[in-house]
Amino acid sequence: MIPIPNSFPIPAAHSLRDPNADRGAPRLAGRRSVLRAASLAGLGLVAPGALAASATGALPVRQSLLRINGEPFRVIEQGAGPAVLFCHGFPDTADTWRSQMRAVAAAGYRAVALDMRGFGQSFAPRDPALYTSMYTVGDLVGVLDALKIDTAVVVGHDWGADHAQRAALMRPDRFRALVSISIPFAPRGEASLYQDLRKRGLGDRYYALEWIKPGAEALFAPPAQSIPSILYWPSASPPADQRWDPIDPRRSLLRPAPATLPAWADPAYVRHTIAAFEKTGFRGGLNHYRATQGSFDLLSAFKGAVIRQPSLYIWGAEDGLCQFFHKTPPTMAELRRGQPGLVGQVRLEGVGHWVQHEAADRLNAELLKFLGALGAP
């Protein structure tokens, strides 16, 4: 794995976490206590192991390889307080959230992110049937159980948003609020997304229907070429007429990207992501697409079910995927048909698909505003 910058320190080694290891450790009560402890640590008045700050002043990042339902999952944590669980999409790892984790940890929350099933150092079965929502939601509940967390706000981007939405839908007792980034929520209807696309004559044009074919992993080789391409083309950085279009193969995500990526694409993060997929390949990530129809079939009991917890939808105005899902900006009334608890939507001008990178500061501010309004669990 490529080393993470000092601003997002990760221990070089990790081990299976003992779920009882933290039982004897002192617990900080609420955000004020965390911030007060951080200031005291800066004065040398707290023991180094209690709340050690990094050289940049950020709270330290803890890394574990947890056993979730008998399988390994890599989890990173930062801070203490009410939990915020971050779920990434494709092609990515938990490290995509480094800026957001720093921000919420500094504000007195416990930031938790995992390499989702099929990615990074986490469990990656070959069978696509093991990637349905029943399994991915089980992974998220398992992380909370392993970390002794009763309830969390769940935040997801791309595929992570879809999984976060299903978690909020199926387990409102464990996920008290939801933030969806780049993917709007739609209740289960009569037909799946793929069935609807084929009915509309888009079966040969929609990008994901190419990615679910056997052997599609070869399209992404080598990662040193495909990762920069997938970061660049759906962002707001290319000229508008060249950006990714999900139903135009000529404007594919996999076109060669410019040799120099935009400033928002941190080189260390890009190197880390390339290295992760050089090690794992893309089969696990693509299995999330292959499991789409299976998830739809298994969730028949949730047909028409809505998400009632407080929720927030954040999206980039230049994101081709969002433009496909809603050709005109959705109204709050439209969004609340599936999310009665929706408190707001944030349309970020000049931002594409990679919101957590392209507009990290703006996203962080919206997250903290939303979390602050929720109050303590």
Buried (B, 14 or more C-beta within 10 A) or exposed (E): BBEBBEBBBBEEEBEEBEBEEEEEEEEBEEBEBBBBBBEEBEEEEBEEEEBEBBEEEBBBBBBBBBBBEEBBBBBBBBBBBBBBBBBBBBBBBBBBBBBBBBBBBBBBBBBBBBBBBBBBBBBBBEEBEBBBBBBBBBBBBBBBBBBEBEBBBBBBBBBBBBBBBBBBBBBBEBBBBBBBBBBBBBBBEEEBBBBEBBEEEBEEBBBBBBBBEEEBBEBBEEBEBBBBBBBBBBBBBBEEEEBBBBBEEEBBBBBEBEEEBBEBBBEBBBBBBBBBBBEBBBBBBBBBBBBBBBBBEBBEEBEEEBBEBBBBBBBBBBBBBBBBBEEEEBEEEEBBEBBEBBBBBBBBEEBBBBBBBBBBEBBBEBBBEBBEEBEEE
